Amino acid sequence: MKNNSLALSSKYQIVIPKAARQKMGLDKAIGQRLRVKSVTENEIVFSKEPSIDDFLGAFGDTFPKNTAAKIRKMRDEEWD
């Protein structure tokens, strides 16, 4: 990666560089949660927090892809 430095904003927020997001598969994952895996004086290590789709994928073809989105849609329609 060319530029791997980050700047901390006044609200303690960071922007993950595009190349890093793409490598982790976060480039189209708005709302993807990250977990702090370890912290030292000089380093913070993050990992992706599994999504419900990742969990359901563990069951093979039992659940179709985008099951979470389908469940949310069914829930939202029920509340209309």
Biotite code that builds the C-alpha atoms (Angstrom):
import biotite.structure as struc

atoms = struc.array([
    struc.Atom([0.000, 0.000, 0.000], chain_id="A", res_id=1, res_name="MET", atom_name="CA", element="C"),
    struc.Atom([1.354, 3.384, -0.974], chain_id="A", res_id=2, res_name="LYS", atom_name="CA", element="C"),
    struc.Atom([-0.020, 5.582, 1.791], chain_id="A", res_id=3, res_name="ASN", atom_name="CA", element="C"),
    struc.Atom([-0.702, 3.713, 4.963], chain_id="A", res_id=4, res_name="ASN", atom_name="CA", element="C"),
    struc.Atom([-0.808, 6.608, 7.426], chain_id="A", res_id=5, res_name="SER", atom_name="CA", element="C"),
    struc.Atom([-4.010, 7.854, 9.029], chain_id="A", res_id=6, res_name="LEU", atom_name="CA", element="C"),
    struc.Atom([-4.977, 11.119, 10.663], chain_id="A", res_id=7, res_name="ALA", atom_name="CA", element="C"),
    struc.Atom([-6.993, 11.261, 13.867], chain_id="A", res_id=8, res_name="LEU", atom_name="CA", element="C"),
    struc.Atom([-9.811, 13.822, 13.717], chain_id="A", res_id=9, res_name="SER", atom_name="CA", element="C"),
    struc.Atom([-10.836, 16.116, 16.557], chain_id="A", res_id=10, res_name="SER", atom_name="CA", element="C"),
    struc.Atom([-13.598, 13.564, 17.304], chain_id="A", res_id=11, res_name="LYS", atom_name="CA", element="C"),
    struc.Atom([-11.042, 10.704, 17.426], chain_id="A", res_id=12, res_name="TYR", atom_name="CA", element="C"),
    struc.Atom([-12.241, 9.279, 14.106], chain_id="A", res_id=13, res_name="GLN", atom_name="CA", element="C"),
    struc.Atom([-10.050, 7.773, 11.393], chain_id="A", res_id=14, res_name="ILE", atom_name="CA", element="C"),
    struc.Atom([-10.541, 7.016, 7.705], chain_id="A", res_id=15, res_name="VAL", atom_name="CA", element="C"),
    struc.Atom([-9.255, 3.638, 6.562], chain_id="A", res_id=16, res_name="ILE", atom_name="CA", element="C"),
    struc.Atom([-7.339, 4.019, 3.271], chain_id="A", res_id=17, res_name="PRO", atom_name="CA", element="C"),
    struc.Atom([-9.119, 2.669, 0.176], chain_id="A", res_id=18, res_name="LYS", atom_name="CA", element="C"),
    struc.Atom([-6.485, 0.003, -0.534], chain_id="A", res_id=19, res_name="ALA", atom_name="CA", element="C"),
    struc.Atom([-6.802, -1.361, 3.016], chain_id="A", res_id=20, res_name="ALA", atom_name="CA", element="C"),
    struc.Atom([-10.631, -1.334, 2.814], chain_id="A", res_id=21, res_name="ARG", atom_name="CA", element="C"),
    struc.Atom([-10.515, -3.230, -0.471], chain_id="A", res_id=22, res_name="GLN", atom_name="CA", element="C"),
    struc.Atom([-8.047, -5.784, 0.861], chain_id="A", res_id=23, res_name="LYS", atom_name="CA", element="C"),
    struc.Atom([-10.325, -6.486, 3.859], chain_id="A", res_id=24, res_name="MET", atom_name="CA", element="C"),
    struc.Atom([-13.472, -6.472, 1.740], chain_id="A", res_id=25, res_name="GLY", atom_name="CA", element="C"),
    struc.Atom([-14.806, -3.330, 3.428], chain_id="A", res_id=26, res_name="LEU", atom_name="CA", element="C"),
    struc.Atom([-15.104, -1.216, 0.271], chain_id="A", res_id=27, res_name="ASP", atom_name="CA", element="C"),
    struc.Atom([-18.866, -1.823, 0.004], chain_id="A", res_id=28, res_name="LYS", atom_name="CA", element="C"),
    struc.Atom([-19.587, -2.579, 3.639], chain_id="A", res_id=29, res_name="ALA", atom_name="CA", element="C"),
    struc.Atom([-21.190, 0.560, 5.068], chain_id="A", res_id=30, res_name="ILE", atom_name="CA", element="C"),
    struc.Atom([-22.025, -0.189, 8.674], chain_id="A", res_id=31, res_name="GLY", atom_name="CA", element="C"),
    struc.Atom([-19.578, -3.085, 8.889], chain_id="A", res_id=32, res_name="GLN", atom_name="CA", element="C"),
    struc.Atom([-18.460, -3.349, 12.478], chain_id="A", res_id=33, res_name="ARG", atom_name="CA", element="C"),
    struc.Atom([-14.818, -3.767, 13.407], chain_id="A", res_id=34, res_name="LEU", atom_name="CA", element="C"),
    struc.Atom([-13.521, -5.239, 16.623], chain_id="A", res_id=35, res_name="ARG", atom_name="CA", element="C"),
    struc.Atom([-10.406, -4.068, 18.459], chain_id="A", res_id=36, res_name="VAL", atom_name="CA", element="C"),
    struc.Atom([-8.337, -7.229, 18.607], chain_id="A", res_id=37, res_name="LYS", atom_name="CA", element="C"),
    struc.Atom([-5.327, -5.927, 20.507], chain_id="A", res_id=38, res_name="SER", atom_name="CA", element="C"),
    struc.Atom([-3.821, -2.672, 21.706], chain_id="A", res_id=39, res_name="VAL", atom_name="CA", element="C"),
    struc.Atom([-0.247, -1.814, 22.607], chain_id="A", res_id=40, res_name="THR", atom_name="CA", element="C"),
    struc.Atom([1.465, 1.488, 23.195], chain_id="A", res_id=41, res_name="GLU", atom_name="CA", element="C"),
    struc.Atom([2.203, 1.779, 19.451], chain_id="A", res_id=42, res_name="ASN", atom_name="CA", element="C"),
    struc.Atom([-0.382, -0.362, 17.686], chain_id="A", res_id=43, res_name="GLU", atom_name="CA", element="C"),
    struc.Atom([-4.108, -1.075, 17.447], chain_id="A", res_id=44, res_name="ILE", atom_name="CA", element="C"),
    struc.Atom([-5.182, -4.209, 15.572], chain_id="A", res_id=45, res_name="VAL", atom_name="CA", element="C"),
    struc.Atom([-8.728, -4.437, 14.191], chain_id="A", res_id=46, res_name="PHE", atom_name="CA", element="C"),
    struc.Atom([-10.630, -7.393, 12.795], chain_id="A", res_id=47, res_name="SER", atom_name="CA", element="C"),
    struc.Atom([-13.973, -7.607, 11.017], chain_id="A", res_id=48, res_name="LYS", atom_name="CA", element="C"),
    struc.Atom([-16.841, -8.512, 13.291], chain_id="A", res_id=49, res_name="GLU", atom_name="CA", element="C"),
    struc.Atom([-18.816, -11.345, 11.700], chain_id="A", res_id=50, res_name="PRO", atom_name="CA", element="C"),
    struc.Atom([-22.145, -10.331, 10.197], chain_id="A", res_id=51, res_name="SER", atom_name="CA", element="C"),
    struc.Atom([-25.346, -12.353, 10.340], chain_id="A", res_id=52, res_name="ILE", atom_name="CA", element="C"),
    struc.Atom([-24.723, -13.344, 6.702], chain_id="A", res_id=53, res_name="ASP", atom_name="CA", element="C"),
    struc.Atom([-21.310, -14.720, 7.716], chain_id="A", res_id=54, res_name="ASP", atom_name="CA", element="C"),
    struc.Atom([-22.978, -16.691, 10.491], chain_id="A", res_id=55, res_name="PHE", atom_name="CA", element="C"),
    struc.Atom([-25.734, -18.036, 8.253], chain_id="A", res_id=56, res_name="LEU", atom_name="CA", element="C"),
    struc.Atom([-23.158, -18.915, 5.600], chain_id="A", res_id=57, res_name="GLY", atom_name="CA", element="C"),
    struc.Atom([-21.703, -21.448, 8.030], chain_id="A", res_id=58, res_name="ALA", atom_name="CA", element="C"),
    struc.Atom([-24.797, -23.583, 7.359], chain_id="A", res_id=59, res_name="PHE", atom_name="CA", element="C"),
    struc.Atom([-23.945, -23.993, 3.677], chain_id="A", res_id=60, res_name="GLY", atom_name="CA", element="C"),
    struc.Atom([-26.890, -23.719, 1.292], chain_id="A", res_id=61, res_name="ASP", atom_name="CA", element="C"),
    struc.Atom([-29.488, -24.019, 4.057], chain_id="A", res_id=62, res_name="THR", atom_name="CA", element="C"),
    struc.Atom([-29.995, -20.249, 3.984], chain_id="A", res_id=63, res_name="PHE", atom_name="CA", element="C"),
    struc.Atom([-29.919, -18.213, 0.752], chain_id="A", res_id=64, res_name="PRO", atom_name="CA", element="C"),
    struc.Atom([-27.516, -15.293, 0.336], chain_id="A", res_id=65, res_name="LYS", atom_name="CA", element="C"),
    struc.Atom([-28.643, -11.948, 1.756], chain_id="A", res_id=66, res_name="ASN", atom_name="CA", element="C"),
    struc.Atom([-30.825, -13.714, 4.301], chain_id="A", res_id=67, res_name="THR", atom_name="CA", element="C"),
    struc.Atom([-30.397, -10.840, 6.754], chain_id="A", res_id=68, res_name="ALA", atom_name="CA", element="C"),
    struc.Atom([-31.719, -8.341, 4.187], chain_id="A", res_id=69, res_name="ALA", atom_name="CA", element="C"),
    struc.Atom([-34.699, -10.590, 3.449], chain_id="A", res_id=70, res_name="LYS", atom_name="CA", element="C"),
    struc.Atom([-35.456, -10.941, 7.164], chain_id="A", res_id=71, res_name="ILE", atom_name="CA", element="C"),
    struc.Atom([-35.250, -7.143, 7.636], chain_id="A", res_id=72, res_name="ARG", atom_name="CA", element="C"),
    struc.Atom([-37.582, -6.613, 4.655], chain_id="A", res_id=73, res_name="LYS", atom_name="CA", element="C"),
    struc.Atom([-40.103, -9.108, 6.046], chain_id="A", res_id=74, res_name="MET", atom_name="CA", element="C"),
    struc.Atom([-39.888, -7.423, 9.465], chain_id="A", res_id=75, res_name="ARG", atom_name="CA", element="C"),
    struc.Atom([-40.352, -3.940, 7.957], chain_id="A", res_id=76, res_name="ASP", atom_name="CA", element="C"),
    struc.Atom([-43.326, -5.064, 5.858], chain_id="A", res_id=77, res_name="GLU", atom_name="CA", element="C"),
    struc.Atom([-44.932, -6.584, 8.944], chain_id="A", res_id=78, res_name="GLU", atom_name="CA", element="C"),
    struc.Atom([-44.733, -3.222, 10.738], chain_id="A", res_id=79, res_name="TRP", atom_name="CA", element="C"),
    struc.Atom([-46.344, -1.226, 7.903], chain_id="A", res_id=80, res_name="ASP", atom_name="CA", element="C"),
])
